[in-house]
Structures are given as structure tokens and as C-alpha cells.
Amino acid sequence: MIPQNITKEHILKAMQEIDKNGVPEERLSTKYYLQYNGKNYPPKYTISLANKYANGRAGPIDI
């Protein structure tokens, strides 16, 4: 379940982190992507990082 307190700002911070650090091989998406400003982001990993900004820890998110 995606935490309800994740906001657009948390997701944008997560995307900035991905732009800076990349995506670990094991967290690459195989089927779907979030697309923003012409870039593709793995949705589960993006939400996981957004959770870090919203709740203080990254972790697995059940989607």
C-alpha cells in the first residue's frame, strides 16, 4: 500500500535523487514506468524513495 502522506513534492525529490544517483540494477522496472519531463522512472523504486522523504525511511512498498 502506498502511504497516504506521500505528496507530489516527495515524489519530485525521489526523482531528483534517481537523476543524481541512478537506479540500482535490482530496482529497475520490467514493465511500467513513471514518465516525467521526458524521463522514465521505475514506479516502485520512486515511491520507495518518496516514502523516505515523507516518513523517514525507504522501504518496500506493496503496489
Secondary structure, DSSP 8 states (H G I E B T S, - for coil): ---TT--HHHHHHHHHHHHHH---GGG--SS--EEETTEEE-HHHHHHHHHHHHHS-------
